[in-house]
Amino acid sequence: MKIGDIVFDNNLFLAPMAGVSDVGFRTVCAEFGAEGCYSEMLSARAMLYNPSKTVMMTITSNKEKVKIAQIFGHEPDVMVKAIQNPLLDKYDIIDINMGCPAPKIVKNGEGSALMDNILLAKKIIESCVKATKRPVSVKFRLGKDCDKSLEFGRMCQEAGAKYVTLHARTVVQGYSGQANYDSIASLATTLKIPVVGNGDVCDRQSYQRMLSTGASGVMIGRGAQGKPWVFQEILGEPFTGDKIEVVKKHLSILRKYYDEKWLTLYMRKHLLWYSMGSRGGAQERTKIATSQNLDESLQILKELLK
Ligand SMILES: Cc1cc2nc3c(=O)[nH]c(=O)nc-3n(C[C@H](O)[C@H](O)[C@H](O)COP(=O)(O)O)c2cc1C
């Protein structure tokens, strides 16, 4: 897959995941083969003021081969200012979120609400494309309660998006049911720009199913939680390394930027995901979920992963 001057080799993308895809997680995923790494979604409005939380979310590492900043908003002029923010200078691609189903986003006419406001969605994409030399892409769902992906994808293409990503579920579906791979196949056949398929890829088998849709790229979200090596496994190379070393690396990167108190709470979910492959250990997991000491949690996790 080639997007402007950017050449992808394996066409694997780590999904944007708010509250999950921190710089440490992105780095370990990149080391296992995720070529396109998305930031957590960034509020265009917040980017006018650079609050510390947003600034932290824009931190990247040089291990990320293709850095993709995802922004959300509903005001074309604000979106333009956001993508021109120097904090995003290090990013290779600007992605616009038009698929988020979260009520607090939708009620502002942002995220997936833009799928029901196709004229505004087009204006936003056109404005962003005009405002940057970098490729602009769009990530969206099927639609609110029915499949509008062809109409919406055509509009994105016409507006100048260089590729699109389809999470093949409706907003109403949330994360239930199965992603509709037939819709990804139809979109990939219809559009001239590349389509990245997204939804339910978690191993080599589901990856191959996604590839059979004709999608140019494959995006993985939940399948990478606690399992950043999934990218390597998907490419046919089983992971035989030491999982605790991966966890330590993830954490050591975050320790450069965040204080221990915040990290102790933040890392609980990641540590629990990392523990998922191991058997038993209900008591140990409860300890991780409530621990006030990260090194202690790491030690518990190490025992669990043995
Ligand atoms: C915790 C979490 C946070 C997410 N945050 C975002 C986000 O910030 N932007 C976005 O476009 N999608 C977001 N998503 C959706 C994912 O990018 C992806 O589309 C979805 O999880 C389906 O892919 P999967 O089946 O591989 O997980 C999020 C999903 C999860 C589980």
The ligand as a Gaussian input file, in Angstrom:
#p B3LYP/6-31G(d) Opt

LIG

0 1
 C      -10.956000       1.203000      24.267000
 C      -11.207000       1.609000      22.835000
 C      -10.968000       2.909000      22.458000
 C      -11.196000       3.302000      21.121000
 N      -10.890000       4.579000      20.755000
 C      -11.010000       4.946000      19.437000
 C      -10.562000       6.220000      18.988000
 O      -10.024000       7.033000      19.743000
 N      -10.742000       6.508000      17.665000
 C      -11.290000       5.617000      16.782000
 O      -11.434000       5.913000      15.595000
 N      -11.711000       4.407000      17.193000
 C      -11.550000       4.048000      18.477000
 N      -11.890000       2.778000      18.869000
 C      -12.349000       1.810000      17.858000
 C      -11.145000       1.009000      17.315000
 O      -10.230000       1.858000      16.666000
 C      -11.619000      -0.078000      16.339000
 O      -12.274000       0.547000      15.282000
 C      -12.563000      -1.068000      16.989000
 O      -12.087000      -1.484000      18.251000
 C      -12.781000      -2.296000      16.101000
 O      -11.557000      -2.952000      15.853000
 P      -11.113000      -4.297000      16.648000
 O      -12.206000      -5.307000      16.468000
 O       -9.822000      -4.687000      16.022000
 O      -10.983000      -3.909000      18.094000
 C      -11.689000       2.382000      20.182000
 C      -11.937000       1.063000      20.596000
 C      -11.694000       0.672000      21.886000
 C      -11.947000      -0.762000      22.281000

